[in-house]
Amino acid sequence: MGKSGEGAVALSAKHLRRLRRLCRDLVNELPRDVPFSAQAVCRHFEERRGRKLYLHPLKELSGDAPCGMWLATDKADHIFFEERTSPLHQEHIILHEIGHMLCEHTMADVSLADYSGNVDPQTVTTLLGRTSYSTDQEIEAEFVATTIAEYAKRAPKPAGDAELRIQQLWGFTGD
């Protein structure tokens, strides 16, 4: 969608409207009888793309590592996210990576030499994980994550117990 050059250029109003429509349509496709969550979006996106989507929490990230990453293989998508952060931040990270998928972002010159020897370079089709938000792709993915969350807040919620809704909103499990 956007340019993937080194420096970011401002996204046009027309482009932002198009992204908003994509986000609104995605949220509108979600089942209304299930409370909104990044996991619900992932399950829906799995069906939409016709391929598995796995979520992988990461515990040991260094300060300069990305807090989220999307890895696409020829058979499935994998989203890696920071485990040692709040549930709300985890959800945003996951939605950001969904943003890359929704916008069909790609990364040229993927080098797997820096990653685990368990990754077969021949099966990886896309690997996105950046620490900078200065490219158009990162700006788009961040916009998508924020917009999906905003639309989800406005969407009609299933009637239910107020305490349960508060727990879900703040990520409390009651443990």
Stockholm file with secondary structure:
# STOCKHOLM 1.0

chainA/1-175         MGKSGEGAVALSAKHLRRLRRLCRDLVNELPRDVPFSAQAVCRHFEERRGRKLYLHPLKELSGDAPCGMWLATDKADHIFFEERTSPLHQEHIILHEIGHMLCEHTMADVSLADYSGNVDPQTVTTLLGRTSYSTDQEIEAEFVATTIAEYAKRAPKPAGDAELRIQQLWGFTGD
#=GR chainA/1-175 SS CCCCSSSCCCCCHHHHHHHHHHHHHHHHHSCTTSCCCHHHHHHHHHHHHTSEEEEEEESCCCTTSCSEEEEEESSEEEEEEESSSCHHHHHHHHHHHHHHHHTTCCCSSCCCTTSCTTSCTTTEEEEECCSCCCSHHHHHHHHHHHHHHHHHHHSCCCCCCHHHHHHHHHTCCCC
#=GC SS_cons         CCCCSSSCCCCCHHHHHHHHHHHHHHHHHSCTTSCCCHHHHHHHHHHHHTSEEEEEEESCCCTTSCSEEEEEESSEEEEEEESSSCHHHHHHHHHHHHHHHHTTCCCSSCCCTTSCTTSCTTTEEEEECCSCCCSHHHHHHHHHHHHHHHHHHHSCCCCCCHHHHHHHHHTCCCC
//
